[in-house]
Amino acid sequence: MQFKTIIEPFRIKTVEPITMSTEQEREQFLTNAHYNPFLLKSEQVIIDLLTDSGTSAMSSNQWAGMMRGDESYAGARSWDRFEKEVHDLTGMPHILPTHQGRAAERILYSHIGGKGKYFISNTHFDTTRANIEYSGATAIDIPALEGKDYNSDFPFKGNMDVAKLEELIKQYGERHVAAVILTVTNNSGGGQPVSMQNAKEISKICKKHDILFVLDCCRIAENSYFIHEKEKEYKGVPFREIAQEMFSLADAAIMSAKKDALVNMGGFLALRSKSLSEACTQMLIITEGFTTYGGLSGRDMEAIAIGLQEVFEPDYLKYRIISTQYLGEKIRSKGVQIIYPVGGHAVYVDAKKLYDHMPVEHYPGQALVCELYRIGGIRTVEIGSVMFGTYDGHGELIAAPMELVRLAIPRRVYTQSHIDYVIEVFDEINRTKKNVKGLRITKEPKFLRHFTSHFERL
Ligand SMILES: *Cc1c(COP(=O)(O)O)cnc(C)c1O
């Protein structure tokens, strides 16, 4: 008998209380936070869908591993476990442990980047782009065209446009392209998956032109699930083997372990080339730590090694993807426009469509973020003109292409009833949408303004 109800494939051993609040209290909290939920305290939040990064719940096995952590400065047992696990998964001989993904990015991209260099990606994640641009190089996004239509059923909207890749390499000259970076799943592109076919084509092009092919593999397990489900040749192939095959196509991999390694902090850089690894190891020692711990404690390395096993367990992965889809499909069935099909780690709501009476200058995405918090105590993030908007010479807003709100799902943290609650809050969002007014920015920093800006209601 196949039952319809998806249950969490775990029992709960430790609980963390959620502080409940009333709408009236939240109205006050929101005012105090200047209508920017990044400035809320976590205890003022009922369901925190701000990010899936570093917010996973660890398993009893991982906690046991934490106690086993060997904190020796050099040659710790925990390093051996970590190195063996990452080596087995990526197939790459040189592993550099870092405190999180962006540290691995800084080490690799500051070495191979610099003025006059180009990096090409399906979509650079914001820290990836920042590290590349900081080195003086240029970062170019070439997402596949199929990704632009966010209602079609096309299964791999995270793909890179390979025809465009060939074109750009010809245009810049292969010697000037420092690396091609494939982000799986495509985080900034809606958490959409990338097909193995796409990775194979990119790998072939990179080999032909002798360009470094880097996998930004934060969500490689989630991506493998989609390949298993939607790419015919991979039906029945174990998830981990799918991931291993994708790594085999690349020359390097960067991972933020805060995602699919099911831990709260950590990362690594994996490399095939010995000479590149020697150069990067210099930087690792100077800026992170000695080669056998980098930016990590022994206990962190234990937890990552275990998490990288657990994340490929079929029951976990299925639950993970299906529960994200469940949230997306239910919201969609209420007539709310989302990016479709639903990606692996988050649901993206189109706020411009929801508040179609509101001009983009009034930040409909931020307005929805505030409404979700006010009505339901749900914390989310705007991915629209607050995050990406700029100003022209006359101080007029140049809006982002889309006004989205991301509901990111922490791994193994919330149960079905939490998610059902979020779905119910959308009924009220729908019922009251015509009366919602936008916001005005009253204070903003120069960079990454979504983190610290202040707003007021119009
Ligand atoms: C989170 C993330 C990073 C950066 O990793 P941190 O651990 O946050 O430094 C890089 N790329 C992608 C795709 C990410 O999602």
Ligand as a Chemical Component Dictionary entry (heavy atoms), coordinates in Angstrom:
data_LIG
# 
_chem_comp.id                   LIG 
_chem_comp.type                 NON-POLYMER 
_chem_comp.pdbx_formal_charge   0 
_chem_comp.three_letter_code    LIG 
# 
loop_
_chem_comp_atom.comp_id 
_chem_comp_atom.atom_id 
_chem_comp_atom.alt_atom_id 
_chem_comp_atom.type_symbol 
_chem_comp_atom.charge 
_chem_comp_atom.model_Cartn_x 
_chem_comp_atom.model_Cartn_y 
_chem_comp_atom.model_Cartn_z 
_chem_comp_atom.pdbx_ordinal 
LIG C1 C1 C 0 25.655 29.527 0.108  1  
LIG C2 C2 C 0 26.293 29.510 -1.210 2  
LIG C3 C3 C 0 27.617 29.912 -1.409 3  
LIG C4 C4 C 0 28.465 30.542 -0.308 4  
LIG O1 O1 O 0 28.647 29.722 0.771  5  
LIG P1 P1 P 0 28.752 30.271 2.277  6  
LIG O2 O2 O 0 28.937 29.028 3.069  7  
LIG O3 O3 O 0 27.499 31.003 2.597  8  
LIG O4 O4 O 0 29.957 31.152 2.333  9  
LIG C5 C5 C 0 28.157 29.799 -2.679 10 
LIG N1 N1 N 0 27.422 29.326 -3.705 11 
LIG C6 C6 C 0 26.140 28.942 -3.558 12 
LIG C7 C7 C 0 25.386 28.411 -4.710 13 
LIG C8 C8 C 0 25.533 29.019 -2.305 14 
LIG O5 O5 O 0 24.251 28.647 -2.167 15 
# 
loop_
_chem_comp_bond.comp_id 
_chem_comp_bond.atom_id_1 
_chem_comp_bond.atom_id_2 
_chem_comp_bond.value_order 
_chem_comp_bond.pdbx_ordinal 
LIG C1 C2 SING 1  
LIG C2 C3 SING 2  
LIG C2 C8 DOUB 3  
LIG C3 C4 SING 4  
LIG C3 C5 DOUB 5  
LIG C4 O1 SING 6  
LIG O1 P1 SING 7  
LIG P1 O2 DOUB 8  
LIG P1 O3 SING 9  
LIG P1 O4 SING 10 
LIG C5 N1 SING 11 
LIG N1 C6 DOUB 12 
LIG C6 C7 SING 13 
LIG C6 C8 SING 14 
LIG C8 O5 SING 15 
# 
